[in-house]
Amino acid sequence: MTAVPAGSTGPRGLDLERLRGHLDAVRPGLVGGPLSGRLIEGGRSNLTYAVTDGSARWVVRRPPLGHVLATAHDMRREHRVIAALHGTAVPVPGPLLLCEDEEVLGAPFYVMEYVDGVPYRTADQLEGIGPERTRRAVLALVDTLVDLHAVDPATVGLGDFGRPEGFLDRQLRRWGKQLAASRGRELAGIDELHAALGEALPVSPAPAVVHGDFRLDNVLIGGPDDTIRAVLDWEMSTLGDPLTDLGLLVMYSSDLGLTDSPVSTTSRAPGHPDPAELVERYAARSGRDTGAIAWYTAFAWFKLAVILEGIHYRFTLGQTVGAGFDRIGELVPVFIEHGLTTLQEG
């Protein structure tokens, strides 16, 4: 998207004049010239903008426009976890400020450092770097997840970041409520999947900081060694069962069976490790028992079905920004089917 110069309101959802006024007030001297900004395409939930004064660059994150599910787009929470993890083995952008005054941009937002790197979203992108680099990047993703789950929450000030007791049961109830809040059509099998997950809850391991949406296109990869330079999109992070992150990674490493999908398709790239290898690597490096991974993967299919349905619902109301939203709705039944199959075969 073309940058919008100062003097205009900026991309939809980002008023550059108001942003500049706020930055000058709370961080005098940070901005050295007229601001321009652009929407960073690819996100389907919170809105992400790249902003520059011509010399320095920053990133602004804010909730989506219009219909917002309770607790799903908490800027304070996302900013807090990035600030806590900054300086640990987990690479995150440096946080600059949090603004909870909705008068500035119409919603709470935060500003963080701009990190150079590539979010690999498709198999075609990965084919461009070849199978060896693809394999290295995906295995590094697993290692980064192990590093995240090794962080002591209390040591970094996140001891009260969530309620680990009863985490899985609460998660199921929460996503059931999210589904109800965005349910504008009949979805065959989704109630059956929700009920089956509730009847087979596994026993959770010791709690950890969980990302909640951990996948290849939520990290930035760069440098000569294809290192993970930053983990992004912490809006669903909390304290809870770390295997929910692994289940999600397994889900995203599985073949959706769709040739043209607006959701990440990196698993088809040559060199991409299969899900079993990712689970084995995580288990070996973390020391955790991954025997119930089928449940966690089925839960991931369910959670993503709910998220996609929420996005589809906002699209039907005309409240989405960017391209590709018109095809999200057709994916939801695919995710439900995979969830049911995974749980039945697990």
C-alpha atoms as a printed R data frame, in Angstrom:
    type eleno elety resid chain resno       x       y      z
1   ATOM     1    CA   MET     A     1   0.000   0.000  0.000
2   ATOM     2    CA   THR     A     2   1.260   3.473 -0.876
3   ATOM     3    CA   ALA     A     3   2.430   5.596  2.041
4   ATOM     4    CA   VAL     A     4   0.198   8.504  3.006
5   ATOM     5    CA   PRO     A     5   2.017  11.790  3.645
6   ATOM     6    CA   ALA     A     6   1.469  14.057  6.617
7   ATOM     7    CA   GLY     A     7  -1.353  16.514  6.149
8   ATOM     8    CA   SER     A     8  -3.825  13.726  5.361
9   ATOM     9    CA   THR     A     9  -5.587  11.534  7.867
10  ATOM    10    CA   GLY     A    10  -3.405   8.544  6.917
11  ATOM    11    CA   PRO     A    11  -4.456   4.965  6.160
12  ATOM    12    CA   ARG     A    12  -7.844   3.966  7.507
13  ATOM    13    CA   GLY     A    13  -7.571   3.575 11.274
14  ATOM    14    CA   LEU     A    14  -4.375   5.656 11.560
15  ATOM    15    CA   ASP     A    15  -4.729   9.433 11.880
16  ATOM    16    CA   LEU     A    16  -1.180  10.639 11.295
17  ATOM    17    CA   GLU     A    17  -1.772  14.155 12.581
18  ATOM    18    CA   ARG     A    18  -3.204  12.905 15.871
19  ATOM    19    CA   LEU     A    19  -0.448  10.309 16.159
20  ATOM    20    CA   ARG     A    20   2.246  12.948 15.603
21  ATOM    21    CA   GLY     A    21   0.703  15.202 18.238
22  ATOM    22    CA   HIS     A    22   0.629  12.377 20.768
23  ATOM    23    CA   LEU     A    23   4.213  11.294 20.076
24  ATOM    24    CA   ASP     A    24   5.463  14.861 20.392
25  ATOM    25    CA   ALA     A    25   3.652  15.179 23.725
26  ATOM    26    CA   VAL     A    26   4.785  11.945 25.375
27  ATOM    27    CA   ARG     A    27   8.111  11.322 23.613
28  ATOM    28    CA   PRO     A    28   9.514  14.749 22.697
29  ATOM    29    CA   GLY     A    29  12.258  14.510 20.088
30  ATOM    30    CA   LEU     A    30  11.361  10.997 18.959
31  ATOM    31    CA   VAL     A    31   9.930  12.175 15.634
32  ATOM    32    CA   GLY     A    32  12.243  14.321 13.539
33  ATOM    33    CA   GLY     A    33  10.166  15.021 10.426
34  ATOM    34    CA   PRO     A    34   6.753  14.719  8.759
35  ATOM    35    CA   LEU     A    35   5.135  11.315  9.290
36  ATOM    36    CA   SER     A    36   3.968   8.952  6.594
37  ATOM    37    CA   GLY     A    37   2.416   5.553  7.159
38  ATOM    38    CA   ARG     A    38   1.135   2.434  5.475
39  ATOM    39    CA   LEU     A    39  -0.899  -0.577  6.489
40  ATOM    40    CA   ILE     A    40   1.207  -3.723  6.705
41  ATOM    41    CA   GLU     A    41  -0.832  -6.275  4.786
42  ATOM    42    CA   GLY     A    42  -1.140  -9.867  5.893
43  ATOM    43    CA   GLY     A    43  -2.710  -9.487  9.309
44  ATOM    44    CA   ARG     A    44  -6.315 -10.595  9.704
45  ATOM    45    CA   SER     A    45  -6.920  -9.335 13.230
46  ATOM    46    CA   ASN     A    46  -5.227  -6.349 14.888
47  ATOM    47    CA   LEU     A    47  -4.145  -3.659 12.442
48  ATOM    48    CA   THR     A    48  -0.413  -3.061 11.992
49  ATOM    49    CA   TYR     A    49   1.083   0.042 10.403
50  ATOM    50    CA   ALA     A    50   4.634   1.004  9.463
51  ATOM    51    CA   VAL     A    51   5.287   4.668 10.232
52  ATOM    52    CA   THR     A    52   8.334   6.760  9.345
53  ATOM    53    CA   ASP     A    53   9.570  10.344  9.639
54  ATOM    54    CA   GLY     A    54  11.950   9.803  6.728
55  ATOM    55    CA   SER     A    55  14.860   8.549  8.814
56  ATOM    56    CA   ALA     A    56  13.544   6.363 11.656
57  ATOM    57    CA   ARG     A    57  10.798   3.739 11.426
58  ATOM    58    CA   TRP     A    58   8.287   2.440 13.949
59  ATOM    59    CA   VAL     A    59   5.300   0.105 14.035
60  ATOM    60    CA   VAL     A    60   1.856   1.022 15.369
61  ATOM    61    CA   ARG     A    61  -0.586  -1.684 16.503
62  ATOM    62    CA   ARG     A    62  -4.275  -1.083 17.137
63  ATOM    63    CA   PRO     A    63  -7.469  -3.203 17.266
64  ATOM    64    CA   PRO     A    64  -9.555  -3.810 14.139
65  ATOM    65    CA   LEU     A    65 -12.270  -1.369 13.188
66  ATOM    66    CA   GLY     A    66 -15.841  -2.031 14.223
67  ATOM    67    CA   HIS     A    67 -16.895  -5.335 15.791
68  ATOM    68    CA   VAL     A    68 -14.366  -6.280 18.493
69  ATOM    69    CA   LEU     A    69 -14.741  -9.345 20.708
70  ATOM    70    CA   ALA     A    70 -14.111  -8.775 24.386
71  ATOM    71    CA   THR     A    71 -10.473  -9.391 25.472
72  ATOM    72    CA   ALA     A    72  -9.470 -10.447 21.946
73  ATOM    73    CA   HIS     A    73  -7.626  -7.256 20.991
74  ATOM    74    CA   ASP     A    74  -6.111  -6.030 24.270
75  ATOM    75    CA   MET     A    75  -3.329  -3.568 23.462
76  ATOM    76    CA   ARG     A    76  -2.239  -3.248 27.090
77  ATOM    77    CA   ARG     A    77  -1.764  -6.995 27.340
78  ATOM    78    CA   GLU     A    78   0.198  -7.244 24.099
79  ATOM    79    CA   HIS     A    79   2.427  -4.312 25.048
80  ATOM    80    CA   ARG     A    80   3.024  -5.740 28.510
81  ATOM    81    CA   VAL     A    81   4.267  -9.127 27.327
82  ATOM    82    CA   ILE     A    82   6.598  -7.586 24.731
83  ATOM    83    CA   ALA     A    83   8.061  -5.282 27.365
84  ATOM    84    CA   ALA     A    84   8.538  -8.231 29.739
85  ATOM    85    CA   LEU     A    85  10.214 -10.479 27.166
86  ATOM    86    CA   HIS     A    86  12.456  -7.782 25.722
87  ATOM    87    CA   GLY     A    87  15.975  -8.728 26.814
88  ATOM    88    CA   THR     A    88  15.252 -12.455 27.241
89  ATOM    89    CA   ALA     A    89  16.202 -15.223 24.791
90  ATOM    90    CA   VAL     A    90  12.891 -14.575 23.029
91  ATOM    91    CA   PRO     A    91  13.380 -11.976 20.260
92  ATOM    92    CA   VAL     A    92  10.728  -9.237 20.311
93  ATOM    93    CA   PRO     A    93  10.617  -5.650 19.036
94  ATOM    94    CA   GLY     A    94  11.536  -3.004 21.573
95  ATOM    95    CA   PRO     A    95   8.370  -1.401 23.011
96  ATOM    96    CA   LEU     A    96   8.235   2.420 22.884
97  ATOM    97    CA   LEU     A    97   4.879   3.463 24.321
98  ATOM    98    CA   LEU     A    98   1.320   2.399 25.074
99  ATOM    99    CA   CYS     A    99  -1.605   4.770 24.562
100 ATOM   100    CA   GLU     A   100  -4.956   3.876 26.103
101 ATOM   101    CA   ASP     A   101  -6.559   7.237 25.275
102 ATOM   102    CA   GLU     A   102  -9.094   6.420 22.566
103 ATOM   103    CA   GLU     A   103  -9.301  10.083 21.583
104 ATOM   104    CA   VAL     A   104  -5.996   9.779 19.707
105 ATOM   105    CA   LEU     A   105  -6.724   7.025 17.156
106 ATOM   106    CA   GLY     A   106 -10.194   5.911 18.139
107 ATOM   107    CA   ALA     A   107  -8.872   2.889 20.057
108 ATOM   108    CA   PRO     A   108  -5.964   1.987 22.355
109 ATOM   109    CA   PHE     A   109  -2.677   1.413 20.514
110 ATOM   110    CA   TYR     A   110   1.007   0.940 21.097
111 ATOM   111    CA   VAL     A   111   4.208   1.794 19.261
112 ATOM   112    CA   MET     A   112   7.247  -0.464 18.971
113 ATOM   113    CA   GLU     A   113  10.527  -0.546 17.124
114 ATOM   114    CA   TYR     A   114  10.576  -1.554 13.476
115 ATOM   115    CA   VAL     A   115  12.467  -4.827 12.923
116 ATOM   116    CA   ASP     A   116  13.764  -5.812  9.492
117 ATOM   117    CA   GLY     A   117  12.842  -9.326  8.483
118 ATOM   118    CA   VAL     A   118  10.509 -11.449  6.382
119 ATOM   119    CA   PRO     A   119   7.280 -13.110  7.573
120 ATOM   120    CA   TYR     A   120   7.072 -16.219  5.384
121 ATOM   121    CA   ARG     A   121   3.386 -16.822  4.672
122 ATOM   122    CA   THR     A   122   3.351 -19.077  1.621
123 ATOM   123    CA   ALA     A   123   5.115 -22.082  0.166
124 ATOM   124    CA   ASP     A   124   6.010 -19.971 -2.859
125 ATOM   125    CA   GLN     A   125   7.961 -17.571 -0.646
126 ATOM   126    CA   LEU     A   126   9.860 -20.422  0.962
127 ATOM   127    CA   GLU     A   127  10.588 -22.044 -2.396
128 ATOM   128    CA   GLY     A   128  12.510 -18.890 -3.211
129 ATOM   129    CA   ILE     A   129  15.008 -19.531 -0.415
130 ATOM   130    CA   GLY     A   130  15.296 -23.293 -1.051
131 ATOM   131    CA   PRO     A   131  14.699 -26.430  1.050
132 ATOM   132    CA   GLU     A   132  17.801 -26.145  3.250
133 ATOM   133    CA   ARG     A   133  17.027 -22.624  4.428
134 ATOM   134    CA   THR     A   134  13.342 -23.502  4.789
135 ATOM   135    CA   ARG     A   135  14.146 -26.418  7.047
136 ATOM   136    CA   ARG     A   136  16.518 -24.293  9.120
137 ATOM   137    CA   ALA     A   137  13.929 -21.548  9.563
138 ATOM   138    CA   VAL     A   138  11.145 -23.901 10.674
139 ATOM   139    CA   LEU     A   139  13.365 -25.770 13.131
140 ATOM   140    CA   ALA     A   140  14.483 -22.405 14.526
141 ATOM   141    CA   LEU     A   141  10.816 -21.653 15.054
142 ATOM   142    CA   VAL     A   142  10.493 -24.727 17.270
143 ATOM   143    CA   ASP     A   143  13.619 -23.759 19.199
144 ATOM   144    CA   THR     A   144  12.236 -20.255 19.760
145 ATOM   145    CA   LEU     A   145   9.028 -21.767 21.109
146 ATOM   146    CA   VAL     A   146  11.071 -23.858 23.550
147 ATOM   147    CA   ASP     A   147  12.914 -20.679 24.614
148 ATOM   148    CA   LEU     A   148   9.603 -18.902 25.210
149 ATOM   149    CA   HIS     A   149   8.246 -21.726 27.325
150 ATOM   150    CA   ALA     A   150  11.486 -21.812 29.340
151 ATOM   151    CA   VAL     A   151  11.022 -18.193 30.522
152 ATOM   152    CA   ASP     A   152  10.168 -17.991 34.225
153 ATOM   153    CA   PRO     A   153   7.045 -15.778 34.262
154 ATOM   154    CA   ALA     A   154   7.705 -14.440 37.754
155 ATOM   155    CA   THR     A   155  11.285 -13.436 36.888
156 ATOM   156    CA   VAL     A   156  10.135 -11.167 34.032
157 ATOM   157    CA   GLY     A   157   7.165  -9.698 35.885
158 ATOM   158    CA   LEU     A   158   4.479 -11.910 34.349
159 ATOM   159    CA   GLY     A   159   3.648 -13.988 37.418
160 ATOM   160    CA   ASP     A   160   0.075 -12.636 37.385
161 ATOM   161    CA   PHE     A   161  -0.319 -12.607 33.602
162 ATOM   162    CA   GLY     A   162  -2.927 -15.359 33.609
163 ATOM   163    CA   ARG     A   163  -4.695 -18.055 35.640
164 ATOM   164    CA   PRO     A   164  -3.117 -21.388 34.746
165 ATOM   165    CA   GLU     A   165  -5.469 -23.484 36.902
166 ATOM   166    CA   GLY     A   166  -8.298 -24.815 34.762
167 ATOM   167    CA   PHE     A   167  -6.711 -23.200 31.711
168 ATOM   168    CA   LEU     A   168  -7.894 -25.665 29.073
169 ATOM   169    CA   ASP     A   169 -11.461 -25.767 30.366
170 ATOM   170    CA   ARG     A   170 -11.588 -21.963 30.407
171 ATOM   171    CA   GLN     A   171 -10.112 -21.803 26.920
172 ATOM   172    CA   LEU     A   172 -12.822 -24.067 25.565
173 ATOM   173    CA   ARG     A   173 -15.534 -21.995 27.221
174 ATOM   174    CA   ARG     A   174 -13.938 -18.750 26.053
175 ATOM   175    CA   TRP     A   175 -13.758 -19.817 22.415
176 ATOM   176    CA   GLY     A   176 -17.291 -21.133 22.617
177 ATOM   177    CA   LYS     A   177 -18.392 -17.654 23.699
178 ATOM   178    CA   GLN     A   178 -16.313 -16.055 20.952
179 ATOM   179    CA   LEU     A   179 -18.079 -18.284 18.434
180 ATOM   180    CA   ALA     A   180 -21.497 -17.307 19.767
181 ATOM   181    CA   ALA     A   181 -20.593 -13.601 19.549
182 ATOM   182    CA   SER     A   182 -19.737 -13.861 15.843
183 ATOM   183    CA   ARG     A   183 -22.169 -16.510 14.717
184 ATOM   184    CA   GLY     A   184 -24.128 -15.329 11.740
185 ATOM   185    CA   ARG     A   185 -24.667 -18.672  9.957
186 ATOM   186    CA   GLU     A   186 -24.910 -22.421 10.571
187 ATOM   187    CA   LEU     A   187 -21.581 -24.295 10.801
188 ATOM   188    CA   ALA     A   188 -21.939 -28.070 10.567
189 ATOM   189    CA   GLY     A   189 -19.805 -29.998 13.049
190 ATOM   190    CA   ILE     A   190 -18.450 -27.114 15.108
191 ATOM   191    CA   ASP     A   191 -20.657 -27.807 18.143
192 ATOM   192    CA   GLU     A   192 -19.753 -31.499 17.921
193 ATOM   193    CA   LEU     A   193 -16.029 -30.610 17.880
194 ATOM   194    CA   HIS     A   194 -16.410 -28.258 20.831
195 ATOM   195    CA   ALA     A   195 -18.217 -30.906 22.881
196 ATOM   196    CA   ALA     A   196 -15.758 -33.682 22.004
197 ATOM   197    CA   LEU     A   197 -12.808 -31.534 23.095
198 ATOM   198    CA   GLY     A   198 -14.510 -30.879 26.418
199 ATOM   199    CA   GLU     A   199 -15.001 -34.591 27.032
200 ATOM   200    CA   ALA     A   200 -11.313 -35.425 26.554
201 ATOM   201    CA   LEU     A   201  -9.410 -32.661 28.367
202 ATOM   202    CA   PRO     A   202  -5.763 -33.700 28.960
203 ATOM   203    CA   VAL     A   203  -3.825 -32.932 32.142
204 ATOM   204    CA   SER     A   204  -1.763 -29.813 31.572
205 ATOM   205    CA   PRO     A   205   1.989 -29.643 32.261
206 ATOM   206    CA   ALA     A   206   3.510 -26.845 34.352
207 ATOM   207    CA   PRO     A   207   2.296 -23.461 33.092
208 ATOM   208    CA   ALA     A   208   4.373 -21.148 30.906
209 ATOM   209    CA   VAL     A   209   4.034 -17.924 28.941
210 ATOM   210    CA   VAL     A   210   2.114 -18.987 25.842
211 ATOM   211    CA   HIS     A   211   1.969 -16.946 22.647
212 ATOM   212    CA   GLY     A   212  -1.467 -18.108 21.534
213 ATOM   213    CA   ASP     A   213  -0.872 -17.775 17.770
214 ATOM   214    CA   PHE     A   214   2.615 -19.162 17.226
215 ATOM   215    CA   ARG     A   215   3.417 -19.802 13.548
216 ATOM   216    CA   LEU     A   216   5.973 -19.028 10.874
217 ATOM   217    CA   ASP     A   217   4.294 -15.918  9.519
218 ATOM   218    CA   ASN     A   218   4.109 -14.384 12.992
219 ATOM   219    CA   VAL     A   219   7.901 -14.139 13.175
220 ATOM   220    CA   LEU     A   220  10.387 -12.049 11.208
221 ATOM   221    CA   ILE     A   221  13.324 -13.962  9.743
222 ATOM   222    CA   GLY     A   222  16.478 -12.267  8.479
223 ATOM   223    CA   GLY     A   223  20.235 -12.104  8.384
224 ATOM   224    CA   PRO     A   224  22.726 -14.441  6.706
225 ATOM   225    CA   ASP     A   225  21.739 -17.357  8.961
226 ATOM   226    CA   ASP     A   226  17.971 -16.861  8.616
227 ATOM   227    CA   THR     A   227  17.641 -16.193 12.321
228 ATOM   228    CA   ILE     A   228  14.339 -15.319 13.952
229 ATOM   229    CA   ARG     A   229  14.701 -11.599 14.586
230 ATOM   230    CA   ALA     A   230  11.324 -10.974 16.215
231 ATOM   231    CA   VAL     A   231   8.205 -12.810 17.347
232 ATOM   232    CA   LEU     A   232   5.101 -10.721 16.632
233 ATOM   233    CA   ASP     A   233   1.345 -10.671 17.312
234 ATOM   234    CA   TRP     A   234   1.136 -11.318 21.056
235 ATOM   235    CA   GLU     A   235  -2.535 -10.378 21.392
236 ATOM   236    CA   MET     A   236  -3.535 -13.859 22.635
237 ATOM   237    CA   SER     A   237  -0.615 -14.391 24.995
238 ATOM   238    CA   THR     A   238  -1.194 -15.474 28.596
239 ATOM   239    CA   LEU     A   239   0.007 -17.910 31.258
240 ATOM   240    CA   GLY     A   240  -1.227 -21.385 30.560
241 ATOM   241    CA   ASP     A   241  -0.620 -24.759 28.966
242 ATOM   242    CA   PRO     A   242   2.447 -24.508 26.679
243 ATOM   243    CA   LEU     A   243   1.301 -27.436 24.554
244 ATOM   244    CA   THR     A   244  -1.474 -25.260 23.138
245 ATOM   245    CA   ASP     A   245   1.279 -23.362 21.282
246 ATOM   246    CA   LEU     A   246   2.770 -26.615 20.013
247 ATOM   247    CA   GLY     A   247  -0.625 -27.867 18.856
248 ATOM   248    CA   LEU     A   248  -1.111 -24.673 16.899
249 ATOM   249    CA   LEU     A   249   2.311 -25.012 15.283
250 ATOM   250    CA   VAL     A   250   1.479 -28.606 14.315
251 ATOM   251    CA   MET     A   251  -1.801 -27.442 12.816
252 ATOM   252    CA   TYR     A   252  -0.066 -24.800 10.703
253 ATOM   253    CA   SER     A   253   2.493 -27.399  9.622
254 ATOM   254    CA   SER     A   254  -0.277 -29.654  8.305
255 ATOM   255    CA   ASP     A   255  -1.537 -29.573  4.730
256 ATOM   256    CA   LEU     A   256  -4.903 -27.836  4.473
257 ATOM   257    CA   GLY     A   257  -5.546 -29.549  1.178
258 ATOM   258    CA   LEU     A   258  -6.245 -26.208 -0.516
259 ATOM   259    CA   THR     A   259  -4.292 -25.057 -3.537
260 ATOM   260    CA   ASP     A   260  -5.101 -21.365 -3.059
261 ATOM   261    CA   SER     A   261  -5.628 -20.295  0.521
262 ATOM   262    CA   PRO     A   262  -5.512 -16.883  2.250
263 ATOM   263    CA   VAL     A   263  -4.242 -18.707  5.350
264 ATOM   264    CA   SER     A   264  -0.573 -19.694  5.708
265 ATOM   265    CA   THR     A   265   0.415 -22.495  3.308
266 ATOM   266    CA   THR     A   266   4.095 -22.855  4.191
267 ATOM   267    CA   SER     A   267   3.815 -26.566  4.992
268 ATOM   268    CA   ARG     A   268   3.873 -27.412  1.280
269 ATOM   269    CA   ALA     A   269   7.307 -25.888  0.730
270 ATOM   270    CA   PRO     A   270  10.200 -28.275 -0.103
271 ATOM   271    CA   GLY     A   271  12.307 -28.806  3.001
272 ATOM   272    CA   HIS     A   272   9.534 -27.988  5.480
273 ATOM   273    CA   PRO     A   273   9.776 -30.546  8.338
274 ATOM   274    CA   ASP     A   274   6.671 -32.629  8.901
275 ATOM   275    CA   PRO     A   275   4.598 -32.188 12.073
276 ATOM   276    CA   ALA     A   276   5.971 -35.342 13.727
277 ATOM   277    CA   GLU     A   277   9.541 -34.027 13.507
278 ATOM   278    CA   LEU     A   278   8.514 -30.705 15.024
279 ATOM   279    CA   VAL     A   279   6.827 -32.449 17.946
280 ATOM   280    CA   GLU     A   280   9.845 -34.693 18.464
281 ATOM   281    CA   ARG     A   281  12.242 -31.731 18.441
282 ATOM   282    CA   TYR     A   282  10.092 -29.789 20.895
283 ATOM   283    CA   ALA     A   283   9.819 -32.775 23.239
284 ATOM   284    CA   ALA     A   284  13.565 -33.444 23.156
285 ATOM   285    CA   ARG     A   285  14.526 -29.823 23.796
286 ATOM   286    CA   SER     A   286  11.839 -28.965 26.346
287 ATOM   287    CA   GLY     A   287  11.608 -32.259 28.219
288 ATOM   288    CA   ARG     A   288   7.800 -32.105 28.100
289 ATOM   289    CA   ASP     A   289   5.518 -35.063 27.449
290 ATOM   290    CA   THR     A   290   3.803 -34.522 24.086
291 ATOM   291    CA   GLY     A   291   1.723 -37.715 24.082
292 ATOM   292    CA   ALA     A   292  -1.585 -35.805 23.970
293 ATOM   293    CA   ILE     A   293  -0.596 -33.652 21.005
294 ATOM   294    CA   ALA     A   294  -3.608 -34.830 18.953
295 ATOM   295    CA   TRP     A   295  -5.971 -33.122 21.417
296 ATOM   296    CA   TYR     A   296  -3.980 -29.899 21.331
297 ATOM   297    CA   THR     A   297  -3.891 -29.955 17.539
298 ATOM   298    CA   ALA     A   298  -7.644 -30.558 17.316
299 ATOM   299    CA   PHE     A   299  -8.158 -27.665 19.720
300 ATOM   300    CA   ALA     A   300  -6.018 -25.505 17.424
301 ATOM   301    CA   TRP     A   301  -8.235 -26.394 14.458
302 ATOM   302    CA   PHE     A   302 -11.289 -25.424 16.525
303 ATOM   303    CA   LYS     A   303  -9.764 -22.159 17.754
304 ATOM   304    CA   LEU     A   304  -8.774 -21.097 14.247
305 ATOM   305    CA   ALA     A   305 -12.230 -21.965 12.949
306 ATOM   306    CA   VAL     A   306 -13.687 -19.586 15.527
307 ATOM   307    CA   ILE     A   307 -11.163 -16.856 14.746
308 ATOM   308    CA   LEU     A   308 -11.782 -17.126 11.022
309 ATOM   309    CA   GLU     A   309 -15.525 -17.053 11.570
310 ATOM   310    CA   GLY     A   310 -15.110 -13.847 13.573
311 ATOM   311    CA   ILE     A   311 -13.112 -12.315 10.717
312 ATOM   312    CA   HIS     A   312 -15.727 -13.480  8.220
313 ATOM   313    CA   TYR     A   313 -18.422 -11.903 10.381
314 ATOM   314    CA   ARG     A   314 -16.599  -8.543 10.409
315 ATOM   315    CA   PHE     A   315 -16.176  -8.826  6.627
316 ATOM   316    CA   THR     A   316 -19.934  -9.284  6.159
317 ATOM   317    CA   LEU     A   317 -20.427  -6.072  8.145
318 ATOM   318    CA   GLY     A   318 -17.911  -4.183  5.992
319 ATOM   319    CA   GLN     A   319 -15.523  -3.703  8.901
320 ATOM   320    CA   THR     A   320 -12.304  -5.241  7.579
321 ATOM   321    CA   VAL     A   321  -9.283  -3.441  6.145
322 ATOM   322    CA   GLY     A   322  -7.103  -4.995  3.423
323 ATOM   323    CA   ALA     A   323  -7.406  -7.720  0.795
324 ATOM   324    CA   GLY     A   324  -8.333 -11.424  0.957
325 ATOM   325    CA   PHE     A   325 -11.162 -11.239  3.494
326 ATOM   326    CA   ASP     A   326 -13.790 -12.314  0.976
327 ATOM   327    CA   ARG     A   327 -12.423 -15.875  0.977
328 ATOM   328    CA   ILE     A   328 -12.031 -16.403  4.723
329 ATOM   329    CA   GLY     A   329 -15.565 -17.714  5.226
330 ATOM   330    CA   GLU     A   330 -15.071 -20.722  2.947
331 ATOM   331    CA   LEU     A   331 -12.133 -21.912  5.065
332 ATOM   332    CA   VAL     A   332 -14.084 -22.336  8.290
333 ATOM   333    CA   PRO     A   333 -15.714 -25.705  7.386
334 ATOM   334    CA   VAL     A   334 -12.268 -27.023  6.346
335 ATOM   335    CA   PHE     A   335 -10.849 -26.255  9.794
336 ATOM   336    CA   ILE     A   336 -13.837 -27.865 11.515
337 ATOM   337    CA   GLU     A   337 -13.421 -31.049  9.472
338 ATOM   338    CA   HIS     A   338  -9.692 -31.263 10.229
339 ATOM   339    CA   GLY     A   339 -10.403 -30.783 13.918
340 ATOM   340    CA   LEU     A   340 -12.917 -33.602 14.048
341 ATOM   341    CA   THR     A   341 -10.639 -35.944 12.089
342 ATOM   342    CA   THR     A   342  -7.598 -35.164 14.240
343 ATOM   343    CA   LEU     A   343  -9.485 -35.819 17.474
344 ATOM   344    CA   GLN     A   344 -11.050 -39.042 16.178
345 ATOM   345    CA   GLU     A   345  -7.720 -40.391 14.929
346 ATOM   346    CA   GLY     A   346  -5.676 -39.152 17.900
